[in-house]
Amino acid sequence: MALFSDYIEIRRSPLIADAYGHHRDWDTYTVVWSGLGAGVPYLRSHKAETPVRETTTNKATIYLPGNIAVDSSDQVAFQDKLWTPEGEPWKWKLGSRQYTMIHVRGVTK
């Protein structure tokens, strides 16, 4: 399909425990899905309201072919950035084809 022309990866990492608690070990992630999809970044970015936080939040919608299992703790690699899923993936069928839609957000400094 011509619309699916963006390379996208869904990455998952194990939960590890250390002296500070539990956290994801992103140095040892695994790619649970990779392929061509469609990513649509929003035109607006949201800057933090307080000057203490100098970050910008961007959002996008990712469309993937197939019934893809995406977890809220996964990372999505798209446009040379890492994005975090927001909410549950939305899955739908169009005839015999299946698709997955994910809302994601990325934070830049």
N, C-alpha and C positions, 0 to 999 in steps of 0.2 A: 504494500500500500504506500503510495507516494507521501502521505502525510507523516508517516513514521520514519523520519530521517535523522533523528537525534540519537546518539549513542548514550545509553543510560545503564547504570549499574545499581543494583540493590545490594548493600553491604550489611553484614551482621557480625557482631563480635560477642565473645563469651563474657559472662559476668564473673568477675574475680573479686576475691576478698583480700584486703590488706589491713594494715594498722589503722587506716582512716575509714574503713567501711567497705562497701561494695561499689564497684564501678565497672564500666565496660572497658575492655582492653582493645582499643582500636588499632594497636600495633599488630594484632593477630586476627584481623577480620577475615571473613570468607565472603566471596561473592555468591549470593544465593540466586541471582538472576542478572543477566546482562543481555543486551540486544538493542534493537532499534525501537524507539518509541517516539512520542511527541511531547515536547516540553513547551509550555506557554508561560513565560514569566509575566508578571503583572507590571504595568508601566510605572506604578508608584512604588516608592520605598518609604518606609516609616522610620523616622529618626527618633531616638529616645527623647522624652520630654525634659528630663533633667540633664544638666550639663555634666553631671558626675559620670554618666554612662555615655561614652562616645561610640555608640554602635548604630548600625542601620540594619533594619530587618527587611528582607525582600521575600516575596511570596511567588509561588508558581503553581501551576497545575500540570501534572504528569499523566499522560495517557499511555498505557502499555497494552500490547496485544496479548490475549490469553487471561487465564484466571491465576494471577500472581499473588502469592502469599506475602504480604508486607506487614511487618510488625511495627508498633509505635517506637521501638527502640532502634530500628534500623537507620541506616544513612543511605541517601540517594545521591549518587554522583551524576551530575548533569552540568554541562557548560563549564567544566573545569572547577566546579564548586561542590561543596558538600551541603546537602539539604536534609532537613529532618521532617518526617511525615507528621501531619496534623490530622487528628481524627482517624476514623476508620476508612479503609479503601472502599470505593464504590465500584461494584462489579455489575456488569450488565451484558446482555446478549443482543446481537443484531443478526437475526436469522440463525445460522449455525456458528457464527463467530462470537467469541467472548472477549471482553475488554475489562481492564482495570484502570480506574482513575484515582489518583492520589493528590491531595493538597499538601504542599510542602512549604517550608520556610527556611530561609538561610540568614544567618547573622554575620555581618562583616564589621570590622573595627574601623 
